[in-house]
Amino acid sequence: MIIVTGAAGFIGSRLARRLNKDGFNDLILVDDFSRPDKTSNYEGLTYSQKVDRKDFHAWLRDNENHVQFLFHLGARTDTTEKNVELFNELNLNYSKELWNLCVEFGIAMVYASSAATYGDGSLGYSDSHEIIEKLIPLNPYGESKNNFDKWALQQKRAPYFFAGLKFFNVYGPHENHKNRMASVVLHTFRQVTSTGKMKLFRSHRDDYADGHQTRDFIFVDDVCDVCIFMMHGRLSVPNGLYNLGSGKGRTFNDLVKSTFYAMNLKPVIEFIDTPLDIRDTYQYFTEADLTKLRNAGYTKDFTSLEDGIQDYVKNYLANLRP
């Protein structure tokens, strides 16, 4: 059995689909399956069982002898959420208990960390374990992810294999339910479809022109490739934290223009003020240092922003038009 937590969500459901494609059908899907807007994400998957996240720890104790691998991708991912206790419950304590169960039962584990742990980027974007204690995330979500990373690295007992993947800005199919937290590709497609133009946040810093705020955008299928690599390489890949981005920062102008071009339209972009509730915690630059991932043996090229958006728009989003 292979477990995927967050299986009704964006990356988890895409990973489960990829596992099916690779011939892994004995899957255990874990999530809160009560949201109807997520149902389409896991429809059509081949799996053995769905388990509600609140029942999962007990389920694992009863079924651990059948489990080969755990992908722990379930989390509260809203970067605007201010409820620290909610993050402590869902992102920190839940993950700690899963870690301890993996140690107890000898289960290998890949879990989702985040580039939000890097805060304003003043310490760079190296996934070296030496800087983890020094990082200052900009919001409670990033804090919860960094707190678990710190806790994991402090443990004397660890799963025989673990990898914490620091996801950068992931985009691609199955993110329709994410609303405000969806990728700018999806927001652009929706806005252009309804209004013919796209509104981007203007820069509130003198050193960045409007639209030149930069992110490391990574296509979700590349994320799945790395997850599968970690599973197959669990006996040879070193334990620890790994950046998971494309390794190339691109501007929001690049992204939006590529989305217009994929829709066969001329770009029309307007700039609006960044909302006050996120303005002070807004990242202006991210770019993954992939040295550690490459040294671990992952050699595959990452999908270019242009190719990823073409695939996403033409083979998925275009089919969702009303």
N, C-alpha and C positions, 0 to 999 in steps of 0.2 A: 504494500500500500504506500502511496505517496499522498501526503496531506498538503492542502493549499488553504491557508487561512486568508480571509479577505476575498474568497472565491466569487462573491457576487459583485465585487468592485472592479475597478478599471484594470489594473495590472494583474490581479489574481485571476480574473476570468480569462484574460488573454493568455496567461501562462498555462492555465488548465487546458485551453484549446490547443496550445502548442504541445503539451504533453500528450494529448490524444493523438495529434498528428504524428508524433514520434512513437506511437504504439503503447503508451502508458494509459491504460483504461481503468485500473484499479485505484481510483482517486477518491479521497475523502474531502469533500468541500465543506469548509467551515466559514460561517458568517452569520449576520443577522439577516435572515431571508424574508423579513416582513415587508420590505419596501418594494412596491410593485414596479417602480421605475428602474429597478435593477434586474428584473426577471429576465429580460431579453439577453442579458450578459451571459447567463449560464444555461439558457435554453439550447438544446441540441448537443450539450456535452455528454460524453460517456463517463459515468462515475459509479462508484459502489454505494455511496451514502452521502447525504447532506446532514451536517450536525450544526445545531445552533451554537453560536460562540459561547453562550453562558453555560452550556452543557459540555463543552469540549474537554476541559481538563479532566472531568470524571470519565468521559468516553475514552480518553487516551490512556488512563490508568487501566481500564478494562480491556483495551485492545492493543496495548503497546507491542506485544510480541509479533504483531502482523505488520508493523510500520517500519518502512525502510528509510524514509526521508521526510523532512518537514520544511515547507516553504511558509514562513510566517510573514505574510504581507498585509494582514488585517491591521488597521489602525484608524484612529481619528486623525484626519489629514487637513482639517480646516485651519489655515494659517491666520485667520481673523478671529478664531475662537479664543476667548480670554479665560475660560474656566479651567484653572490649573488642576483642580481636583478631578475633572473629567479626563484630562490627559494623563494624570497619575494612574487613574483606574484602567483606562483602555490601552495606553501606549507604554506605560512603565511597569506597573505591577502585574498586569496580564502577561506581559512578555517575560518578566522575571520568573513567574510560575512555569511558563512553558520551557524556559531555559533549564530550570531545575529538573523538570520531568525528562527533558532530553538527556541530561546528565545521568539521571537515575536509570533510564531505560536504554541508554546507548544509542540514541537517535541523532543522526546528523541534521544540522539546522542552518538554513539560510534565512536571514531576517532583513526586513526593510528598515534602513536608516534613511537619512536625508541630507541633501546639501544645505538645508536650512540650518544645520548645526554650525555652519561656518560664519553665521552672522553677517557682518558687513564686509567680510573678506579681507580684513586688515592683516590677518595672519596667513593669508594665502589659501590655496585649495589643495593642499597635500593631505593625503589620508594617513600620514604618519601617526602612529599611536602616541608619539611624544607631545603632540599639540592638543590632544583631546581635552585635557584638563584646563587648557587656557582659552578654549573657544567660548565666545559669548553670543549665543543665538539671539535673534531679534524679536522672537515671539514665543509664547508658551508651547506651541507645537514643536518648534526647533529645540527648545529646552528639554522637552520630554524625550525626543530622539537622542539628544546628546547625553542626557542623564542615563539612558539605558546603555548607550555605547560605553560610557565611563564605568558603569556598574559591571558590565560584561567583562571588560578588560581587567577589572580588579579581582575577579573571581579566581579562587585557587582551583576550583573544579569547573571544567568546561565540557561541552559535548565533544566527542572525539573529532568532529569537524564542525566548525561554524564559520560563517561569513556574514558580516553586516554590510549590506550594500547601500552606499550613500547615493540614492537616486537624485539626479539633477532634474531638469524640467522635462518630464515625460509627456509625450503626446501620442495620440493614435486612437484606434477603434475601442469602443466600450467605455468611453468617458462621458457619455451623454447625461448621466445622472448627477454629475459633479457640480452643476450650476456655476456659481461664482468661481469655484476652484478648478473648473475645466481649463484646458490649455487655451492659449491665445489663438491657436489654429481653429479650434471649434468656435470660439467667440467670433472670430473674423468671418468664418463661413456663415454663421447665423446672422450677423449684422449685415453682411453684404447681401445675403439672400433677401433680407427684409427691407433694407434701406439703400442698397447700392454703394455704401461706403463703410469705412471702419474708423472708429474712434480709439485712439491710443492715448495713454497717459503722457503728458508733456513732462519734460525734465524739470526738476526743481533744484538742480545743481548746475553751477556754472561750467563744470568740466565735462558735461554731457549734453549734446544737442538733443532736441526733441526726437524721440524715436530711436536714439542711439544707445539707450539702455540695453545691456547685453546679457544674454543668458546662454547656458549650455543646454541646448535642446536635444533630446534623445528620443528616437522613435521607439515605441513600446515593444516592437518585435526584437529590437536589439537588446532591450532589457531582458526579454525572455531567453534570448540566446545565451546571455551571460549567466542567467540562473541555471540553465541546463548545463552549461560548462562547469559550474560549481558543483552540481550534483554528480556529474560523471567524474570530476577531478577530486572528489572528496578525500581520496587517499594520498594525493600528492600536492594539492594546493595548500599553501600555508594558511592557518587560521588567522582571522583578523578582520579589519575593516577595509573595504575597497570602494573607491569612487566608481560611480557608474553614470557617466555622461558620455558625450561624443568626443570630448577633449578639445572641442572648438567652439568658443563663444561666438554667437551671432546676434545681431541687433534685432529688435522688434520690427524695425523697418524691413529687414531682410525677410523675416517670417511672414509679415502681412503681405508684402509684395508677392512672395512665392505663392501664397494662398490665392490672391487675385489671379495670378497667372494660371494656376491649376484650375481655376474656374473660368478660364478664357475671358477674363475681364481686365480692363485698364485700372490700375490702382487709384483709389480715391481715399486719402487718409486725412482725418481731422485730429487735432490734439485737444485734450481736456485735462483739467487739473487732476492730479492723483488724489483720490479720496483721503480725507483727513485721518480716517481710522487706520490707514496703512502707510501714510506718507512718511512717517518717521522711521518705519521699520522696513522700508522698501529697498531691496537689493538692486544696485545699479550694474553689477558685473558678477558673473559666475563663469568658471571654466574648470572642468575637472582635470586634475593631474592624473593621468592613467598609467604612470610608471609602474606602480605596484601590480595593477591588473595585468599589464603586458609581461612583467617579470614572472607572474604566476603561470604564464603560458597561453593567455588568450590573445590570439593573433588576428582574428577576423576583423575586417574593416567595418566601421560604423556607417550606417546609412546617412548620406548627406541630407541636409535640411530640405533642399529642393526635391530630392527623390522621395523622401519620407512624406512630404506634404502632397506630392503628386499621387502617391499610392493612397494615402488617407482620404484625400478629397475625391479622386476619381473612382476608387474601388469601394468606398464606404459611405462617405458623407453625401455624395451625389445621389445615392440610392435612398436617402432619408428625406429628400425634398418632399414637401406636401404635394 
